[in-house]
Amino acid sequence: MFNNSGISISISDEESDDRGRMRVRVRRKRKKNNLRVKSEFTRRLLRFFLRYWTIVIFVFAAGLLLFEATRIGRKPGLVVNSKDSHVEVKKSSLGEHLTRIEPPRRDVRDGRDRCLKLLPPDQLEHLDLPVNEKSRSHVKKVVYFSENDILDVGGNNTLSRQQSKGTRFNLFTGNQTFDEREKSFKVDKTAEVHCGFYSENGGFRVSDEDKRYMQNCKVVVSTCAFGGGDALHQPIGMSEASLKKVCYIAFWDEITLAAQESEGHKIGDDRFIGKWRIVVVGELPFTDQRLNGKIPKMLAHRLFPHSKYSIWVDSKSQFRKDPLGVLEALLWRSNSVLAISQHGARSSVYDEAKAVVSKHKATPEEVEVQLAQYRHDGLPEDKRFNGKKALSEASVIVREHTPLTNLFMCIWFNEVVRFTSRDQLSFPYVLWRLNVSENINMFPVCIRKDLVNAMGHIRKAKPLNSRMGTGLDNFLLWIVSYSLANPRLSIMLPRIIFCTAIALATLAVILLALVSPVVHKRQSKNHSSPWLALSLYIQPPHIASSKTRPVTKSDGGAFIFHHTLTEGPENTSRAVGKAQGFIVPIEHFAHSAFNVIYLTFETPQYSGSLSVQANQVNHKDTEKLTVVGGTGSFAFARGHAVFALTDRQTYHVKLQLKFPNPSHTIPG
């Protein structure tokens, strides 16, 4: 090709070693074809995924939905053993209470007698409340703040109503100031303290019928379940005398009522479910259900104004002992006014604070605010006060309603409102500030395990929403209440929510794929890739003298050529550009990167150049070469170039060019 003219560049034999090394280098380049194949496979795989990604995601989501759907209908286990109480929890048949628990078969634990020693059954049947005695405490009377009272506080004839920042004080609690807080710890014969029920508009409303029943209770066992969080566990182990003398009160809100009724546990005409009298509370004052539960837990003396004794049991526990026997064992026998269980795991309030934060039961910020105040007040890090463990586990509280215990509970309630709802953090502080530990029975953990069967919380309580009342809110409330009430549905609910979320996400992906502009862009790209066909001629240079010997292929040299491009085969045709290059036709250099033909155009229609790869030249009359690039009007051009030798000793060049950019326009 181009062997009839040019400038000869000889290649000496001394360069044979270099040519050998070049051959080796060329073979190494050929070995990269495997890498090119792998790279091409990766690109094809990527293009396939980009083209059909919606189908891949849809198939994956459908398989995941099918897998979860097969698991939704599976039934849970029917028998669960409680590790704390060693009792058998059985799933009841239709018509039976789902929380029924079989009583333990023997009264020993691990071969030892029970920690809690009650009187024999015959003595329990004749056990009666002790005769009223005068309180030995120096606190004789407790006055509760209300919005209707006008009390002299710090020389002011009106009660301070300044809202304390960072607290949850409201119309139910009253706005206790720090001065009022400090004064409540200074115990005198008459103590003045905030103790809930501050305003008639504060919430926690009970019907008049329930109020009349509660006012007649002398001894009460109470619990509560707000937000549909727990079921109702029937008490066991009581004597006939206790059934006649003790009130069993369970406080519910509307959410729990709806959940229990949907489960089939409807309140009878006498307002009872089993042994429990159900009291439905309206207008709970706090959005935090845990804080709402502190009202019946700590303020029993406000709810039962004529009651002498009360026993509080958390909703996660089942009370399993005779109430009068418990009062005799924990209060009368030890001459105490308050009995509460010691904490089983920790002894220091500061250690408990770390556990509360690590278990995400309160935020680090609010816990630090509470501890900073306690450190400022001088709360020691002692693990015992007057020989008694400082930290309590307050799931069971047994107390006599005396001015001292009433004051203690009021102050304790104000602390959980001011700081965190974790009452374990504030109990040691109140105990230390009032210095009344000699009247407190901190009984060991084993007695608490004898008192109750630890059932655990069944589900998380639903928080209140102050903006409830719309149709959508009521519908969602019904859905949540029904799902929380149905044990089987509560197990299925997470999977149902998961499957619904996956289905919605899949639908969103499909819709996104349908409206995505990428699809239209891809379609337009497939329809409009421009091609250009050119037909040109390469004219040989004019030979000025016959003495000039043309360079032939047999000379074994390389030559540089510079020829003219014309529109037609005649040498008088209009010139459109130049054909230039550097050709080494020797076999050792057949694949050299130097073998490139440059076609340069200079016309009003085209301005630029094309690069034609000539390293596969077979020295035939017709050569099909590859266009590997271009500049100007031919930027990023790819295609083919066919060089055919004519009778006039000119080369007819046919170009088929393709441009990857669909927006590219070919001038002319």
WORAGI-V806252 format. One record per residue. N is the residue number from 0. RES is the residue in three letters. BURIAL is b if it has 24 or more other C-alpha atoms within 12 Angstrom, else e. Layout:
N&RES&BURIAL, N&RES&BURIAL
//
This chain:
0&MET&b, 1&PHE&b, 2&ASN&b, 3&ASN&b, 4&SER&b, 5&GLY&b, 6&ILE&b, 7&SER&b, 8&ILE&e, 9&SER&e, 10&ILE&e, 11&SER&e, 12&ASP&e, 13&GLU&e, 14&GLU&e, 15&SER&e, 16&ASP&e, 17&ASP&e, 18&ARG&e, 19&GLY&e, 20&ARG&e, 21&MET&e, 22&ARG&e, 23&VAL&e, 24&ARG&e, 25&VAL&e, 26&ARG&e, 27&ARG&e, 28&LYS&e, 29&ARG&e, 30&LYS&e, 31&LYS&e, 32&ASN&e, 33&ASN&e, 34&LEU&e, 35&ARG&e, 36&VAL&e, 37&LYS&e, 38&SER&e, 39&GLU&e, 40&PHE&e, 41&THR&e, 42&ARG&e, 43&ARG&e, 44&LEU&e, 45&LEU&e, 46&ARG&e, 47&PHE&e, 48&PHE&e, 49&LEU&e, 50&ARG&e, 51&TYR&e, 52&TRP&e, 53&THR&b, 54&ILE&e, 55&VAL&e, 56&ILE&b, 57&PHE&b, 58&VAL&e, 59&PHE&e, 60&ALA&b, 61&ALA&e, 62&GLY&e, 63&LEU&e, 64&LEU&b, 65&LEU&e, 66&PHE&e, 67&GLU&b, 68&ALA&b, 69&THR&e, 70&ARG&e, 71&ILE&e, 72&GLY&e, 73&ARG&e, 74&LYS&e, 75&PRO&e, 76&GLY&e, 77&LEU&e, 78&VAL&e, 79&VAL&e, 80&ASN&e, 81&SER&e, 82&LYS&e, 83&ASP&b, 84&SER&b, 85&HIS&b, 86&VAL&b, 87&GLU&b, 88&VAL&b, 89&LYS&e, 90&LYS&e, 91&SER&e, 92&SER&e, 93&LEU&e, 94&GLY&e, 95&GLU&e, 96&HIS&b, 97&LEU&b, 98&THR&b, 99&ARG&b, 100&ILE&b, 101&GLU&b, 102&PRO&b, 103&PRO&e, 104&ARG&e, 105&ARG&e, 106&ASP&e, 107&VAL&e, 108&ARG&e, 109&ASP&e, 110&GLY&e, 111&ARG&e, 112&ASP&e, 113&ARG&e, 114&CYS&e, 115&LEU&b, 116&LYS&e, 117&LEU&b, 118&LEU&e, 119&PRO&e, 120&PRO&e, 121&ASP&e, 122&GLN&e, 123&LEU&b, 124&GLU&e, 125&HIS&e, 126&LEU&b, 127&ASP&e, 128&LEU&b, 129&PRO&e, 130&VAL&e, 131&ASN&e, 132&GLU&e, 133&LYS&e, 134&SER&e, 135&ARG&e, 136&SER&b, 137&HIS&e, 138&VAL&b, 139&LYS&e, 140&LYS&e, 141&VAL&b, 142&VAL&b, 143&TYR&b, 144&PHE&b, 145&SER&b, 146&GLU&b, 147&ASN&e, 148&ASP&e, 149&ILE&e, 150&LEU&e, 151&ASP&e, 152&VAL&e, 153&GLY&e, 154&GLY&e, 155&ASN&e, 156&ASN&e, 157&THR&e, 158&LEU&b, 159&SER&b, 160&ARG&e, 161&GLN&e, 162&GLN&e, 163&SER&e, 164&LYS&e, 165&GLY&e, 166&THR&b, 167&ARG&b, 168&PHE&b, 169&ASN&b, 170&LEU&b, 171&PHE&b, 172&THR&b, 173&GLY&b, 174&ASN&b, 175&GLN&b, 176&THR&b, 177&PHE&e, 178&ASP&e, 179&GLU&b, 180&ARG&b, 181&GLU&e, 182&LYS&e, 183&SER&b, 184&PHE&b, 185&LYS&e, 186&VAL&b, 187&ASP&e, 188&LYS&e, 189&THR&e, 190&ALA&b, 191&GLU&b, 192&VAL&b, 193&HIS&b, 194&CYS&b, 195&GLY&b, 196&PHE&b, 197&TYR&b, 198&SER&b, 199&GLU&e, 200&ASN&e, 201&GLY&e, 202&GLY&e, 203&PHE&b, 204&ARG&b, 205&VAL&b, 206&SER&e, 207&ASP&e, 208&GLU&e, 209&ASP&b, 210&LYS&e, 211&ARG&e, 212&TYR&b, 213&MET&b, 214&GLN&e, 215&ASN&e, 216&CYS&b, 217&LYS&b, 218&VAL&b, 219&VAL&b, 220&VAL&b, 221&SER&b, 222&THR&b, 223&CYS&b, 224&ALA&b, 225&PHE&b, 226&GLY&b, 227&GLY&b, 228&GLY&b, 229&ASP&b, 230&ALA&b, 231&LEU&b, 232&HIS&b, 233&GLN&b, 234&PRO&b, 235&ILE&b, 236&GLY&b, 237&MET&b, 238&SER&b, 239&GLU&e, 240&ALA&e, 241&SER&b, 242&LEU&b, 243&LYS&e, 244&LYS&b, 245&VAL&b, 246&CYS&b, 247&TYR&b, 248&ILE&b, 249&ALA&b, 250&PHE&b, 251&TRP&b, 252&ASP&b, 253&GLU&b, 254&ILE&b, 255&THR&b, 256&LEU&b, 257&ALA&b, 258&ALA&b, 259&GLN&b, 260&GLU&b, 261&SER&b, 262&GLU&b, 263&GLY&e, 264&HIS&b, 265&LYS&e, 266&ILE&b, 267&GLY&e, 268&ASP&e, 269&ASP&e, 270&ARG&e, 271&PHE&e, 272&ILE&b, 273&GLY&b, 274&LYS&b, 275&TRP&b, 276&ARG&b, 277&ILE&b, 278&VAL&b, 279&VAL&b, 280&VAL&b, 281&GLY&b, 282&GLU&b, 283&LEU&b, 284&PRO&b, 285&PHE&b, 286&THR&e, 287&ASP&b, 288&GLN&b, 289&ARG&b, 290&LEU&b, 291&ASN&b, 292&GLY&b, 293&LYS&b, 294&ILE&b, 295&PRO&b, 296&LYS&b, 297&MET&b, 298&LEU&b, 299&ALA&b, 300&HIS&b, 301&ARG&b, 302&LEU&b, 303&PHE&b, 304&PRO&b, 305&HIS&e, 306&SER&b, 307&LYS&b, 308&TYR&b, 309&SER&b, 310&ILE&b, 311&TRP&b, 312&VAL&b, 313&ASP&b, 314&SER&b, 315&LYS&b, 316&SER&b, 317&GLN&b, 318&PHE&b, 319&ARG&b, 320&LYS&b, 321&ASP&b, 322&PRO&b, 323&LEU&b, 324&GLY&b, 325&VAL&b, 326&LEU&b, 327&GLU&b, 328&ALA&b, 329&LEU&b, 330&LEU&b, 331&TRP&b, 332&ARG&e, 333&SER&e, 334&ASN&e, 335&SER&b, 336&VAL&b, 337&LEU&b, 338&ALA&b, 339&ILE&b, 340&SER&b, 341&GLN&b, 342&HIS&b, 343&GLY&b, 344&ALA&e, 345&ARG&b, 346&SER&b, 347&SER&b, 348&VAL&b, 349&TYR&b, 350&ASP&e, 351&GLU&b, 352&ALA&b, 353&LYS&e, 354&ALA&e, 355&VAL&b, 356&VAL&e, 357&SER&e, 358&LYS&e, 359&HIS&e, 360&LYS&e, 361&ALA&b, 362&THR&e, 363&PRO&e, 364&GLU&e, 365&GLU&b, 366&VAL&b, 367&GLU&e, 368&VAL&e, 369&GLN&b, 370&LEU&b, 371&ALA&e, 372&GLN&e, 373&TYR&b, 374&ARG&e, 375&HIS&e, 376&ASP&e, 377&GLY&e, 378&LEU&b, 379&PRO&e, 380&GLU&e, 381&ASP&e, 382&LYS&b, 383&ARG&b, 384&PHE&b, 385&ASN&e, 386&GLY&e, 387&LYS&b, 388&LYS&b, 389&ALA&b, 390&LEU&b, 391&SER&b, 392&GLU&b, 393&ALA&b, 394&SER&b, 395&VAL&b, 396&ILE&b, 397&VAL&b, 398&ARG&b, 399&GLU&b, 400&HIS&b, 401&THR&b, 402&PRO&b, 403&LEU&b, 404&THR&b, 405&ASN&b, 406&LEU&b, 407&PHE&b, 408&MET&b, 409&CYS&b, 410&ILE&b, 411&TRP&b, 412&PHE&b, 413&ASN&b, 414&GLU&b, 415&VAL&b, 416&VAL&b, 417&ARG&b, 418&PHE&b, 419&THR&b, 420&SER&b, 421&ARG&b, 422&ASP&b, 423&GLN&b, 424&LEU&b, 425&SER&b, 426&PHE&b, 427&PRO&b, 428&TYR&b, 429&VAL&b, 430&LEU&b, 431&TRP&b, 432&ARG&b, 433&LEU&b, 434&ASN&e, 435&VAL&b, 436&SER&b, 437&GLU&e, 438&ASN&b, 439&ILE&b, 440&ASN&b, 441&MET&b, 442&PHE&b, 443&PRO&b, 444&VAL&b, 445&CYS&b, 446&ILE&b, 447&ARG&b, 448&LYS&b, 449&ASP&b, 450&LEU&b, 451&VAL&b, 452&ASN&b, 453&ALA&b, 454&MET&b, 455&GLY&b, 456&HIS&e, 457&ILE&b, 458&ARG&b, 459&LYS&b, 460&ALA&b, 461&LYS&b, 462&PRO&b, 463&LEU&b, 464&ASN&e, 465&SER&e, 466&ARG&e, 467&MET&e, 468&GLY&e, 469&THR&e, 470&GLY&e, 471&LEU&e, 472&ASP&e, 473&ASN&e, 474&PHE&e, 475&LEU&e, 476&LEU&b, 477&TRP&b, 478&ILE&e, 479&VAL&b, 480&SER&b, 481&TYR&b, 482&SER&b, 483&LEU&b, 484&ALA&b, 485&ASN&b, 486&PRO&b, 487&ARG&e, 488&LEU&b, 489&SER&b, 490&ILE&e, 491&MET&b, 492&LEU&b, 493&PRO&e, 494&ARG&b, 495&ILE&e, 496&ILE&e, 497&PHE&e, 498&CYS&b, 499&THR&e, 500&ALA&e, 501&ILE&b, 502&ALA&b, 503&LEU&e, 504&ALA&e, 505&THR&b, 506&LEU&e, 507&ALA&e, 508&VAL&e, 509&ILE&e, 510&LEU&e, 511&LEU&e, 512&ALA&e, 513&LEU&e, 514&VAL&e, 515&SER&e, 516&PRO&e, 517&VAL&e, 518&VAL&e, 519&HIS&e, 520&LYS&e, 521&ARG&e, 522&GLN&e, 523&SER&e, 524&LYS&e, 525&ASN&e, 526&HIS&e, 527&SER&e, 528&SER&e, 529&PRO&b, 530&TRP&e, 531&LEU&b, 532&ALA&e, 533&LEU&b, 534&SER&e, 535&LEU&b, 536&TYR&b, 537&ILE&b, 538&GLN&b, 539&PRO&b, 540&PRO&e, 541&HIS&e, 542&ILE&e, 543&ALA&e, 544&SER&e, 545&SER&e, 546&LYS&e, 547&THR&e, 548&ARG&e, 549&PRO&e, 550&VAL&b, 551&THR&e, 552&LYS&b, 553&SER&e, 554&ASP&e, 555&GLY&e, 556&GLY&b, 557&ALA&b, 558&PHE&b, 559&ILE&b, 560&PHE&b, 561&HIS&b, 562&HIS&b, 563&THR&b, 564&LEU&b, 565&THR&b, 566&GLU&b, 567&GLY&b, 568&PRO&b, 569&GLU&e, 570&ASN&b, 571&THR&e, 572&SER&e, 573&ARG&e, 574&ALA&b, 575&VAL&b, 576&GLY&b, 577&LYS&b, 578&ALA&b, 579&GLN&b, 580&GLY&b, 581&PHE&b, 582&ILE&b, 583&VAL&b, 584&PRO&b, 585&ILE&b, 586&GLU&e, 587&HIS&b, 588&PHE&b, 589&ALA&b, 590&HIS&b, 591&SER&b, 592&ALA&e, 593&PHE&b, 594&ASN&b, 595&VAL&b, 596&ILE&b, 597&TYR&b, 598&LEU&b, 599&THR&b, 600&PHE&b, 601&GLU&e, 602&THR&e, 603&PRO&e, 604&GLN&e, 605&TYR&b, 606&SER&e, 607&GLY&b, 608&SER&b, 609&LEU&b, 610&SER&b, 611&VAL&b, 612&GLN&b, 613&ALA&b, 614&ASN&b, 615&GLN&b, 616&VAL&b, 617&ASN&e, 618&HIS&b, 619&LYS&e, 620&ASP&e, 621&THR&e, 622&GLU&b, 623&LYS&b, 624&LEU&b, 625&THR&b, 626&VAL&b, 627&VAL&b, 628&GLY&b, 629&GLY&b, 630&THR&e, 631&GLY&e, 632&SER&b, 633&PHE&b, 634&ALA&b, 635&PHE&e, 636&ALA&b, 637&ARG&b, 638&GLY&b, 639&HIS&b, 640&ALA&b, 641&VAL&b, 642&PHE&b, 643&ALA&b, 644&LEU&b, 645&THR&e, 646&ASP&e, 647&ARG&e, 648&GLN&e, 649&THR&b, 650&TYR&b, 651&HIS&b, 652&VAL&b, 653&LYS&b, 654&LEU&b, 655&GLN&b, 656&LEU&b, 657&LYS&b, 658&PHE&b, 659&PRO&e, 660&ASN&e, 661&PRO&e, 662&SER&e, 663&HIS&e, 664&THR&e, 665&ILE&b, 666&PRO&e, 667&GLY&e
//
